[in-house]
Amino acid sequence: MSDQRPIPTAAGRAASDERIETPATHEVATWQHRYGDALLGVFGTPKTVLVRGEGVYVWDADGTRYLDLLAGIAVNALGHAHPTLTGAIGAQLATLGHVSNFFATPTQVALAERLLTRTGAPEGSRVFFTNSGTEANEAAFKIARRNRGEDGRRTRIIALEGSFHGRTMGALALTSKAAYREPFEPLPGGVEFVPAGDLAALEAAFAADGEGGPDASTVAAVFLELVQGEGGVLPLPEGYLARARELTSAHGALLIVDEVQTGMGRTGHWLALQDPALGGGVVPDVVTLAKGLGGGFPIGAVVTYGERGSHLLSPGQHGTTFGGNPVAAAAALATIGVIERDDLLASVTAVGEHIRSQVRGMAGEGPLVTGVRGAGLLIGVQLAADVAAQVTDLAQRDGFIVNAVSPSVVRLAPPLVITREQVQPFLDWLRDLNADPASRGVRLPTADDLPTDDLPTYEEPR
């Protein structure tokens, strides 16, 4: 399938004679070879080379069209080349592109105010802007380090097994996967991991301080994700967050919630914290954001809730060159504006439930799909065996971009603008694959292969 239509640009929408032509003389393999010769090989060989996008679709250098069900890993909230977003970026860049942090801009201030409103932050809350999620978590790590108490006793930070908070050194210290951590040790110390969802383990981490109360506590903060996206789209069980809030409040520790992947409408709410099944009305001390905040333009943010967390960092103790850049702030304001204007939170809820309902039904129809979980448009499809990478490759060959987030889980995180009609071809494809995976070369374990009696089954925890 080939399509060599020109790449839409912001200027092109205003003046149809201004277009950038899709490269017709270069194929994917050529670009992959050049990539390997020019870029550091930390990502391996790219699966393909994309040259343009429009709405929920992207095209590669060979002209093949794909339905983008990953959105740059939950980043492209408005899809590709959204006219409101590209127009806002172009207009701001043509007006004022960058200033140092010696100065402020109206877009920066307006975005901070809008975030405080949309996140439900109380009086006294503040915002710090970064360029990415890992930088937001670095800033939150430093805030946690400042919560030492009057005698400096609070030096321990509790994080969860299965967590992913980033790859810079501080954020990596909070990330549990050994393969990510071990090549770079020693990492910043004082971080302890407890099993995700295990309240007894979390309580035991605080019990080590005895009954001395907040002044005697050695725990500075608890870091967690309400849905562990990189851990397999695993939501924390109901009640866990509320108990974490009780423990942190009683011991003078901060509750820091990483909403880098779940925030800005991804779960059908501005924050997963606002989802009754995930957040339950709990008010944290710090929230980190990024990914969908800028609709594809790099930006992250730290929101500190109330006076306490907002004054732990003093002038000179943290900073950034590009954080709060007016172009990034304009992109985020435009993204928020479209979500509001087009009522995308309701659409995310409805389309997400449509996807999960159909996938849930597949669990009894064939041997491949065993369950589904997630919230809104952050969805994990559980498979019967460690064949997620193979399923992802098959999907790409047939025009669908998804992600093998773990050996047995395929992640869907499409643009928030996707419709039921647009996602249906993938659901039909998955149903066909589930009915007869062997015909596509997907071999599942047989009874003779398995040491246990039954394959695990999974139910959506909502």
C-alpha positions as CSV (number, residue, x, y, z in Angstrom):
1,M,0.0,0.0,0.0
2,S,1.5,3.3,-1.1
3,D,0.6,6.9,-0.5
4,Q,2.9,9.7,-1.5
5,R,0.7,12.6,-0.6
6,P,2.6,15.7,0.7
7,I,3.2,16.2,4.4
8,P,0.7,18.6,5.8
9,T,2.2,21.7,7.5
10,A,0.8,24.5,9.6
11,A,1.6,26.9,6.8
12,G,0.2,24.4,4.3
13,R,-3.2,24.5,5.9
14,A,-3.2,28.3,5.6
15,A,-1.8,28.4,2.1
16,S,-2.2,25.2,0.0
17,D,0.7,26.0,-2.3
18,E,3.2,25.6,0.5
19,R,3.9,21.8,0.9
20,I,6.8,19.6,1.9
21,E,7.0,16.5,-0.3
22,T,7.4,13.1,1.2
23,P,10.8,11.7,0.2
24,A,10.1,9.4,-2.8
25,T,13.7,8.3,-3.5
26,H,14.5,6.8,-0.1
27,E,13.2,3.6,1.2
28,V,12.9,2.4,4.8
29,A,15.9,0.1,4.5
30,T,18.1,2.9,3.3
31,W,17.2,5.2,6.1
32,Q,17.7,2.3,8.7
33,H,21.2,1.8,7.4
34,R,22.0,5.5,7.6
35,Y,20.5,5.5,11.1
36,G,22.8,2.7,12.2
37,D,25.8,4.7,10.9
38,A,24.9,8.0,12.4
39,L,23.0,7.5,15.7
40,L,24.1,5.9,19.0
41,G,22.8,2.4,19.1
42,V,20.9,2.5,22.4
43,F,17.5,1.8,20.7
44,G,18.6,-0.9,18.3
45,T,17.4,-0.9,14.7
46,P,14.2,1.2,14.3
47,K,11.2,-0.9,13.3
48,T,10.5,1.5,10.4
49,V,11.2,5.1,9.4
50,L,8.2,7.4,9.6
51,V,8.0,10.5,7.5
52,R,4.6,12.1,8.2
53,G,1.4,11.8,10.1
54,E,-2.1,13.0,10.0
55,G,-4.7,12.4,12.7
56,V,-4.4,8.8,14.0
57,Y,-2.3,7.6,11.0
58,V,1.4,7.7,10.1
59,W,3.2,6.9,6.9
60,D,6.7,5.4,6.5
61,A,9.3,6.2,3.9
62,D,7.9,3.4,1.6
63,G,4.5,5.0,1.7
64,T,2.9,2.4,4.0
65,R,0.1,3.7,6.2
66,Y,-0.3,2.6,9.8
67,L,-3.0,3.1,12.4
68,D,-1.0,4.6,15.3
69,L,-2.2,2.9,18.5
70,L,0.8,3.9,20.5
71,A,0.9,7.7,20.0
72,G,4.7,8.0,20.6
73,I,4.1,6.0,23.9
74,A,1.2,8.1,25.1
75,V,2.6,11.4,23.9
76,N,0.7,12.5,20.8
77,A,-2.6,13.2,22.6
78,L,-4.1,15.0,19.7
79,G,-2.7,12.7,17.1
80,H,-0.4,14.0,14.3
81,A,-0.3,17.4,12.7
82,H,-3.3,18.7,14.6
83,P,-4.1,22.2,13.2
84,T,-4.7,23.8,16.5
85,L,-1.5,22.5,18.0
86,T,0.7,23.2,15.0
87,G,-0.8,26.7,14.6
88,A,-0.1,27.5,18.3
89,I,3.5,26.3,18.0
90,G,4.1,28.3,14.8
91,A,2.5,31.5,16.1
92,Q,4.5,31.4,19.4
93,L,7.8,30.6,17.6
94,A,7.2,33.5,15.3
95,T,6.7,35.8,18.3
96,L,9.1,34.6,20.9
97,G,11.0,31.3,20.9
98,H,13.1,31.2,24.0
99,V,14.1,33.3,27.0
100,S,16.3,32.3,29.9
101,N,15.0,31.6,33.4
102,F,15.9,35.1,34.3
103,F,12.6,36.1,32.7
104,A,9.0,34.9,32.6
105,T,6.6,34.8,29.7
106,P,2.8,35.0,29.6
107,T,2.4,31.5,28.1
108,Q,4.5,30.0,31.0
109,V,2.4,31.7,33.7
110,A,-0.9,30.9,31.9
111,L,0.0,27.2,31.6
112,A,1.0,27.0,35.3
113,E,-2.3,28.5,36.3
114,R,-4.2,26.1,34.0
115,L,-2.4,23.1,35.4
116,L,-3.2,24.1,39.0
117,T,-6.8,24.3,38.1
118,R,-7.0,21.1,36.1
119,T,-5.1,19.0,38.6
120,G,-7.3,20.2,41.5
121,A,-4.3,21.5,43.4
122,P,-5.2,23.4,46.6
123,E,-4.2,27.0,47.6
124,G,-0.5,27.4,47.9
125,S,0.4,24.9,45.2
126,R,3.0,25.6,42.6
127,V,4.4,24.3,39.2
128,F,7.9,23.7,38.0
129,F,8.4,23.0,34.3
130,T,10.8,20.6,32.8
131,N,11.5,19.1,29.3
132,S,10.6,15.4,30.0
133,G,9.1,13.0,32.5
134,T,12.5,11.8,33.7
135,E,13.5,15.4,34.5
136,A,10.2,15.9,36.3
137,N,11.0,12.9,38.5
138,E,14.5,14.2,39.1
139,A,13.0,17.4,40.4
140,A,10.6,15.4,42.6
141,F,13.5,13.3,43.9
142,K,15.3,16.5,45.0
143,I,12.1,17.7,46.7
144,A,12.0,14.4,48.5
145,R,15.6,14.8,49.6
146,R,14.7,18.2,51.1
147,N,12.1,16.6,53.3
148,R,14.7,15.5,55.9
149,G,13.0,16.8,59.0
150,E,14.6,19.1,61.6
151,D,17.2,16.6,62.6
152,G,17.9,15.2,59.1
153,R,16.6,11.7,60.0
154,R,14.4,11.3,56.9
155,T,16.7,9.7,54.3
156,R,14.7,6.7,53.1
157,I,12.6,6.8,49.9
158,I,10.2,4.0,49.2
159,A,9.5,3.0,45.6
160,L,7.5,0.0,44.1
161,E,8.7,-3.1,42.4
162,G,7.8,-2.9,38.7
163,S,8.2,0.9,38.7
164,F,9.6,3.0,35.8
165,H,10.4,6.6,36.6
166,G,13.1,7.4,34.0
167,R,16.7,6.7,33.0
168,T,18.6,9.7,34.3
169,M,20.5,8.8,37.5
170,G,18.1,10.0,40.1
171,A,15.0,8.7,38.2
172,L,16.8,5.5,37.5
173,A,17.4,5.1,41.3
174,L,13.6,5.0,41.6
175,T,13.2,2.5,38.7
176,S,13.2,-1.1,39.8
177,K,14.2,-3.1,36.7
178,A,17.7,-4.5,37.4
179,A,18.7,-4.5,33.7
180,Y,18.2,-0.7,33.6
181,R,19.9,-0.1,37.0
182,E,22.9,-2.4,37.3
183,P,25.1,-1.1,34.5
184,F,25.1,2.3,36.1
185,E,25.5,1.5,39.8
186,P,26.2,3.0,42.2
187,L,23.1,5.0,41.9
188,P,21.9,7.7,44.4
189,G,21.2,5.8,47.6
190,G,18.5,5.5,50.1
191,V,15.8,4.0,47.8
192,E,14.1,0.9,48.9
193,F,11.7,-1.2,46.8
194,V,8.5,-2.9,48.1
195,P,6.2,-5.2,46.1
196,A,3.6,-3.1,44.2
197,G,0.1,-3.5,45.7
198,D,1.3,-5.2,48.9
199,L,0.0,-3.1,51.7
200,A,1.7,-5.3,54.4
201,A,5.1,-4.7,52.8
202,L,4.5,-0.9,52.6
203,E,3.3,-0.8,56.3
204,A,6.4,-2.8,57.2
205,A,8.7,-0.3,55.6
206,F,7.2,2.4,57.9
207,A,7.1,0.1,60.9
208,A,10.8,0.0,61.0
209,D,10.6,3.5,62.5
210,G,8.6,2.3,65.5
211,E,6.0,4.4,67.2
212,G,8.0,7.7,67.4
213,G,5.7,9.6,65.1
214,P,6.6,12.0,62.3
215,D,9.6,13.5,64.2
216,A,11.2,10.1,64.5
217,S,10.4,8.9,61.0
218,T,13.2,8.0,58.6
219,V,11.0,7.9,55.5
220,A,11.2,11.0,53.3
221,A,8.8,10.0,50.5
222,V,6.9,7.3,48.7
223,F,7.1,7.3,44.9
224,L,4.4,5.4,42.9
225,E,2.5,5.1,39.7
226,L,-1.2,4.5,39.9
227,V,-0.9,2.4,36.7
228,Q,2.5,0.9,36.1
229,G,2.6,1.4,32.3
230,E,6.1,0.0,31.7
231,G,5.4,-2.8,34.2
232,G,2.6,-4.2,32.0
233,V,-0.2,-1.7,32.4
234,L,-0.8,-2.8,36.0
235,P,-3.1,-0.6,38.1
236,L,-2.6,-0.5,41.9
237,P,-5.4,-2.2,43.8
238,E,-8.2,0.0,45.2
239,G,-7.4,1.2,48.7
240,Y,-3.6,1.1,48.2
241,L,-3.2,4.7,47.5
242,A,-5.5,5.8,50.4
243,R,-3.4,3.7,52.8
244,A,-0.2,5.1,51.4
245,R,-1.6,8.6,52.1
246,E,-2.4,7.6,55.7
247,L,1.1,6.3,56.3
248,T,3.0,9.2,54.7
249,S,0.9,11.7,56.5
250,A,1.4,10.0,59.9
251,H,5.2,9.7,59.4
252,G,5.8,13.2,57.8
253,A,6.7,11.7,54.5
254,L,5.7,13.0,51.0
255,L,3.4,11.1,48.7
256,I,4.7,11.6,45.2
257,V,2.6,10.3,42.3
258,D,4.2,9.8,38.8
259,E,1.5,10.7,36.3
260,V,3.9,11.0,33.4
261,Q,2.1,8.4,31.4
262,T,-1.4,8.5,33.0
263,G,-1.9,12.2,33.2
264,M,-3.5,14.8,30.9
265,G,-6.5,12.8,29.9
266,R,-5.0,9.4,29.2
267,T,-7.3,7.6,31.7
268,G,-10.4,9.7,30.9
269,H,-9.5,12.2,33.6
270,W,-7.0,15.0,33.8
271,L,-5.1,12.8,36.3
272,A,-5.5,9.2,37.2
273,L,-5.8,10.5,40.7
274,Q,-9.2,11.9,39.7
275,D,-10.4,8.5,38.6
276,P,-12.5,7.1,41.6
277,A,-11.2,3.6,41.0
278,L,-7.5,4.6,40.9
279,G,-7.2,7.8,43.0
280,G,-10.2,7.6,45.3
281,G,-10.0,11.3,46.1
282,V,-6.5,11.1,47.6
283,V,-4.6,14.4,47.6
284,P,-0.8,13.8,47.1
285,D,2.1,16.1,47.9
286,V,3.7,16.1,44.4
287,V,2.6,15.0,41.0
288,T,4.9,14.7,37.9
289,L,3.6,15.1,34.4
290,A,5.0,15.0,30.8
291,K,4.2,12.9,27.7
292,G,0.7,14.0,26.6
293,L,1.1,17.4,28.2
294,G,2.5,19.0,25.1
295,G,0.7,16.9,22.5
296,G,4.1,15.8,21.1
297,F,6.2,18.9,21.9
298,P,8.7,18.1,24.7
299,I,7.5,19.4,28.1
300,G,7.2,18.1,31.6
301,A,6.0,19.5,34.9
302,V,6.1,19.0,38.6
303,V,3.0,20.1,40.6
304,T,3.5,20.6,44.3
305,Y,0.3,20.4,46.3
306,G,-0.2,22.9,49.1
307,E,2.4,25.0,51.1
308,R,4.5,22.1,52.4
309,G,5.8,20.6,49.2
310,S,6.0,24.0,47.5
311,H,8.7,25.4,49.7
312,L,11.1,22.6,50.1
313,L,13.3,23.8,47.2
314,S,14.7,27.3,47.7
315,P,16.2,29.6,45.0
316,G,19.3,28.1,43.4
317,Q,18.6,24.5,44.5
318,H,17.2,23.5,41.1
319,G,16.8,24.9,37.6
320,T,16.6,24.2,33.9
321,T,17.5,26.0,30.7
322,F,14.5,25.0,28.6
323,G,11.9,24.3,31.2
324,G,8.8,26.6,30.7
325,N,10.0,27.5,27.2
326,P,7.2,29.7,25.7
327,V,6.9,27.4,22.6
328,A,6.5,24.3,24.8
329,A,4.0,26.2,27.0
330,A,2.0,27.3,24.0
331,A,1.9,23.7,22.8
332,A,0.6,22.5,26.2
333,L,-2.0,25.3,26.4
334,A,-3.2,24.3,22.9
335,T,-3.4,20.6,23.9
336,I,-5.4,21.4,27.0
337,G,-7.6,23.7,25.1
338,V,-8.5,21.0,22.5
339,I,-9.1,18.4,25.2
340,E,-11.6,20.9,26.8
341,R,-13.2,22.1,23.6
342,D,-13.7,18.7,22.0
343,D,-14.8,17.0,25.3
344,L,-12.0,14.4,24.8
345,L,-12.2,13.1,28.4
346,A,-15.6,11.7,27.7
347,S,-14.5,10.3,24.4
348,V,-11.4,8.6,26.0
349,T,-13.7,7.0,28.6
350,A,-16.2,5.7,26.0
351,V,-13.6,4.5,23.4
352,G,-11.5,2.9,26.1
353,E,-14.4,1.0,27.4
354,H,-15.3,-0.1,23.9
355,I,-11.8,-1.4,23.3
356,R,-11.6,-3.2,26.7
357,S,-15.1,-4.7,26.3
358,Q,-14.3,-6.2,22.9
359,V,-10.9,-7.5,24.0
360,R,-12.5,-8.9,27.2
361,G,-14.9,-10.9,25.0
362,M,-12.0,-12.4,23.0
363,A,-10.7,-14.1,26.1
364,G,-13.3,-16.8,25.7
365,E,-13.1,-17.0,21.9
366,G,-9.6,-18.1,21.2
367,P,-6.4,-19.3,22.8
368,L,-4.2,-16.2,22.5
369,V,-6.0,-13.4,24.4
370,T,-6.6,-14.1,28.1
371,G,-7.6,-10.7,29.5
372,V,-7.4,-6.9,29.4
373,R,-6.7,-4.2,32.0
374,G,-6.1,-0.5,32.2
375,A,-8.1,2.7,32.2
376,G,-9.2,5.1,29.5
377,L,-6.9,4.8,26.6
378,L,-4.0,3.1,28.5
379,I,-4.7,-0.6,27.9
380,G,-2.8,-3.8,28.4
381,V,-3.9,-6.9,26.4
382,Q,-2.8,-10.0,28.3
383,L,-1.6,-12.9,26.1
384,A,-1.5,-16.6,27.0
385,A,2.3,-16.8,26.5
386,D,5.4,-14.7,26.0
387,V,4.6,-13.8,22.4
388,A,3.9,-10.1,22.7
389,A,6.9,-9.2,20.5
390,Q,5.7,-11.5,17.8
391,V,2.2,-10.1,17.9
392,T,3.5,-6.6,17.7
393,D,5.6,-7.4,14.6
394,L,2.6,-9.1,13.0
395,A,0.4,-6.0,13.8
396,Q,3.0,-3.7,12.2
397,R,3.1,-5.8,9.0
398,D,-0.7,-5.4,8.8
399,G,-0.7,-1.7,9.4
400,F,-1.1,-1.3,13.2
401,I,1.4,0.2,15.6
402,V,1.2,-1.3,19.1
403,N,3.9,-2.1,21.7
404,A,5.1,-5.2,23.5
405,V,5.4,-3.6,26.9
406,S,6.2,-7.0,28.6
407,P,6.8,-10.5,27.2
408,S,3.1,-11.3,27.4
409,V,1.4,-7.9,27.3
410,V,0.6,-5.7,24.3
411,R,0.1,-2.1,25.2
412,L,-2.4,0.3,23.4
413,A,-2.0,4.0,24.1
414,P,-3.6,5.7,21.0
415,P,-4.2,9.4,20.5
416,L,-7.0,10.7,22.6
417,V,-8.8,11.8,19.5
418,I,-9.2,8.2,18.1
419,T,-12.8,7.1,17.4
420,R,-14.5,3.7,17.7
421,E,-14.7,3.5,14.0
422,Q,-11.0,4.1,13.6
423,V,-9.9,1.5,16.2
424,Q,-12.3,-1.2,15.0
425,P,-10.1,-2.6,12.2
426,F,-7.4,-3.4,14.8
427,L,-10.0,-5.1,17.0
428,D,-11.2,-7.1,14.1
429,W,-7.6,-8.0,13.3
430,L,-6.9,-9.1,16.9
431,R,-10.1,-11.2,17.0
432,D,-9.0,-13.0,13.8
433,L,-5.5,-13.6,15.2
434,N,-6.9,-14.8,18.5
435,A,-9.2,-17.3,16.7
436,D,-6.3,-19.0,14.9
437,P,-2.8,-17.7,16.0
438,A,-1.1,-20.8,14.6
439,S,-2.0,-19.8,11.1
440,R,0.1,-16.7,11.5
441,G,3.0,-18.5,13.0
442,V,2.2,-17.7,16.7
443,R,2.9,-20.9,18.6
444,L,1.4,-21.1,22.1
445,P,2.5,-23.6,24.7
446,T,0.7,-26.9,24.8
447,A,-0.1,-28.9,27.9
448,D,3.1,-30.9,27.3
449,D,5.1,-27.6,27.5
450,L,3.7,-26.4,30.8
451,P,4.8,-27.3,34.2
452,T,1.5,-26.2,35.8
453,D,-2.0,-27.4,35.2
454,D,-3.6,-24.2,33.8
455,L,-2.6,-21.0,32.0
456,P,-3.2,-17.9,34.1
457,T,-6.3,-15.9,33.4
458,Y,-6.6,-12.1,34.0
459,E,-9.6,-9.9,34.8
460,E,-9.7,-6.2,34.4
461,P,-9.3,-4.7,37.9
462,R,-11.9,-2.0,37.6
